[in-house]
Amino acid sequence: MVKAFKLLDGTSIPWLAYGNGSGAADKTFPQIGGISLDAGFTHLDTAQGYGGEKQEQETGDLLRKTKADIYLTSKLSRLQGWTTPQPIDQIRSTVEASVKKLGRVPDLFLIHNPFVPGDGSGKAHEINQAWKVLEEMKDEGKLKSIGVSNFRPQDLKAILDECKHKPVVNQVEYHPYVLAHLEPVLNLQKEHGIVTESYGPLTPWLRNKGGRLDEVLTRIAERVRKDAKEGAKVDETSVLLLWTKAQGVVAITTSGTESRIRSLAATDDLPDLKPEEVEEITKIGKQVHFRHYTEHMEDDFPLPNLPSK
């Protein structure tokens, strides 16, 4: 059973991650984060800007207490509550501060979105300058794998046209209802071997109920439950995570409830979806456009003319 995906630089990334950037996890991470590790998550996803810029320290404190082998992702975010872009000449020192808080070099470090560096306008040359800093730090052994998040086609091209090291991942809101919009991004990433990471993978069920996939997800959940080990918890969100995995996409999920966290972690042990189930979800998803995190990926990146349900 697949537990991890290979990245361009030869490293591997666990396909299922616990994210501490939203919901109760953002407010109570020291306790909730410990539960996530105890439940079996082996990949934690954080960022400089999460939790009022305190999550990296709390994540580092947690990791210093565990003996588990945890894959760690963090991100270069805007400063001071997301309001201030990162000056290019301060990126190196900002990253070094992150490493100090975390207590280790993260396995993966991302640029949180194309509007983080420079004057925050997402200009190609500023994206390139920021990327070169990460490349230099990687070459010096101060960073490991490097990638991006919320990058549109033009942002990816700005890096790919001049980079020494390609981004190994692009972390975006990814689920069946954004497939039509993301097609240019996904095609470009496929061409260059860039892995997609998904945040918000459960959106079709949790945030857009009454949509075209509801009945399909319920039906497939019943099938998976029959084929799973006795007592396994399977629901519609389990199916969405398994669909994400089947697409070769890393799934980042979260919860502030212990029972729910354990259920999410247990998805790693469920049987895979059948190819025809994956195709059915994909086909229906492409007929709808619904994005929850509308602050990302919608500026100068045309939306498809599709219904939201």
Secondary structure, DSSP 8 states (H G I E B T S, - for coil): ---EEE-TTS-EEESEEEE-SSHHHHHSHHHHHHHHHHHT--EEE--TTTTTTTHHHHHHHHHHH--S--EEEEEE--BTTTTB-B-GGGHHHHHHHHHHHHTS--SEEEE--TTSBTTSS--HHHHHHHHHHHHHHHHTTS--EEEEES--HHHHHHHHTT-SS--SEEEEE-SGGGHHHHHHHHHHHHHHT-EEEEESTTHHHHTSTTSTTHHHHHHHHHHHHHHS-TT----HHHHHHHHHHHTT-EEEE--S-HHHHHHHHHGGGS----HHHHHHHHHHHTT----S-TTSS-TTS---S----
